[in-house]
Amino acid sequence: MEGRRFLVLLVIQALMIVHVVQWLVVGTTLAPIEPSESIQTVRDGVITVGFVFFVLAIGSTMIFGRFFCGWGCHVILLQDFCGRLLARIGLRPKPFRSRLLLWMPLGLALYLFVWPVAYRFLIAPWVGGVAPWPGWSWQVVTQDYWATFPGLLMGIPFLLVCGFLTVYLLGMKGYCTYACPYGGFFAPAEQVAPMRIRVNDDCEHCGHCTAVCTSNVRVHEEVEQFGMVVDPGCMKCLDCVSVCPNDALSVGMGRPAISVRAEERAAKPATARFDMTWPEEIVFACIALGLLLSIRGAYSLPLLFASGTAACGTWIVWKAWRVVRDRNASLHRTPLKRDGRLRPAGGGLLLFAGLLLVFSGWLGTANIAAAMAFRYDDRVIIPPSIVFSEGYVVPESDMMSDAEASLEWYDRAAFVGDGGWSPIPAYREMISVRKAWLLSAMGRFDDAAAELDDTVDRLGMTEDLAMGRSRLLRVQDPRVVDGWYGEVLDEHPSWMRLRDERVMWRYEQLSTESAIEEARAGVEAMPDELLPLRRLAVLLVDHGGPEEWRESAEITERTLLIEPENPNALRALALARAKSGDLESAEVAMRAAVELVPTDWQLRHQFALLLFERRSMPAAEAALAESLRLWEAAGGEEAGPRPALPTPVEGPSRPPG
């Protein structure tokens, strides 16, 4: 059975690769079929393919058990593959058994998928800081398949940690047991499933089933006591069924595991021991939480990677404690301590565990500093358009105190080589950009420029640093801004955000014609980049004549080939077509935009105005009524002016006869 399951997992992996290749070739594909996409659903109301898949997977688990985990998860394939490689060198890692750490997946699941909803609807109304609920929308296809996935620099460590290391230290399915947030929902869902592995009277309690189980379930004990497997870690790999010499095990329907009373579960045989006492459980659960927060930290490393690393780190510290506590200790076949005498490997493990705790504490301290910096930074809410305007006057408010406090915490959160606390040289550019912004908000423009120039000298010019420097030049010497933009863009023509900033600078300070000229240069430099295409289309439709309106429509249609389901692009296309006099095509485009975002009251209002212009009065009034309903739901006057149709202009009456 193991071979069949491995083949199924390989086929699923191949289909995933085909999905990615199709996206690379075509440019548009089905959105990722990945449970992590559900985060976008609970946070922003966007119903993704991944969310639908996750709901269906949980639903199927509530009926059939964790078949999806055992037969469909690519992380299971990774762990099984690593387990096979270890078996080739004669290692079958012993499963690590903890009572409290078993709850880590559920805690992670609640944090990922329940906390955003609870915060938005229960806490944010009292403390603020969250945008109004945008309503429900769909995302079925995407042009940026990899947008929510980590790159190679994070993917390779993930494979090593959540594959080899978790299996080597925690046992087969160790990542699933102690680190997978999706398992936090699958495990309790499995308990209500009526389909379970059950036993008949032919069982001789030989233990073959437990010996082959890679889910760390003590199958022979559970079927003897309960007549079925009740462990929520059972992933229905069916290895136990296929290996039974008497065909005593089978998959069948019946009472679920949740029907087993607590008294029955408490009467489990003594052989189902755990590796820690209750005081140790509490201490190491706290260590696991601390490692998780230190690793993930204020910079939000991928949670799936951070959780696996934290679980492995906890095991290492626990094993080091066992070396200290016990007279004999070993790591697989490597002796760490014998008859009270520490072996070299044991000393190395103690040193490594100590360094791990010190480094985690160090990193955690830097993360706390970063979190404090972000907290104060978020309170400085002066619009950049005001800060970088002529004659800016620094407001006398608590915001300046918050800006000063944020600067101090950013100094602490910086890399040690830059005078801060962090042992990791990441985020140096981001910290410099934020410090420059805060200094600008305080009116200290020369200090902000010096901060950015110093970072450029150390790290080289980047687009974010260039954008920060250009804004400061607008205040310090506006005469050289356009030339400075030109020099940087000549060297880095693909920096589209910087080019767009130059377009807007020319539009505001020079002329519309020069802005359109720069937008055209951006399209020539990156013809398939959406930002310059959209900017050029907007400038042409807002400031051109009939010929420019037609060109704007053509450019917008190009953007829709790249990103077909973009309501803003469809709205822009409708505007360009309407100005060109093609009201019928404009209505088609606007109707498509409304279908994509049916809860946008402003879009509904624009649709009503377009229908009014076409003299489709009943349809216009119906669209206006829906716009008013959505406007009231969005807060009425707080959301914007009340939508209305223009007053019809009465024409001259026809002469009689």
Secondary structure, DSSP 4 states (H G I P E B T S, - for coil): -HHHHHHHHHHHHHHHHHHHHHHHHHS-EEPP--GGGHHHHHHH-EEEHHHHHHHHHHHHHHHH-THHHHHH-HHHHHHHHHHHHHHHTT--PPPP--SSGGGHHHHHHIIIIIHHHHIIIIIHHHH--SPPP---EEE-EES-TTTTS--HHHHHHHHIIIIIIHHHHH-TTHHHHHT-TTHHHHHHHHTT-SEEEEE-TT-----HHHHH-TT---HHHHHHHHSB---TT-----HHHHH-TT--EEEEE-S-GGGS-HHHHHT--TTS--SS-HHHHHHHHHHHHHHHHHHHTTTT--HHHHHHHHHHHHHHHHHHHHHHH-S-EEETTEEEEETTEEPHHHHHHHHHHHHHHHHHHHHHHHHHHHHHHHHHHTT----HHHHTSTT-----SHHHHHHHHHHHHHHHHSBGGGTSSBSS-TTHHHHHHHHHHHHHHTT-HHHHHHHHHHHHHHH---HHHHHHHHHHHHHH-GGGHHHHHHHHHHH-TT-HHHHHHHHHHIIIII-HHHHHHHHHHHHHH-TT-HHHHHHHHHHHHHH--HHHHHHHHHHHHHHHHHSTT-HHHHHHHHHHHHHTT-HHHHHHHHHHHHHH-TT-HHHHHHHHHHHHHTT-HHHHHHHHHHHHHHHHHTTGGGTSSPP-PPPPPPPPPPPP-
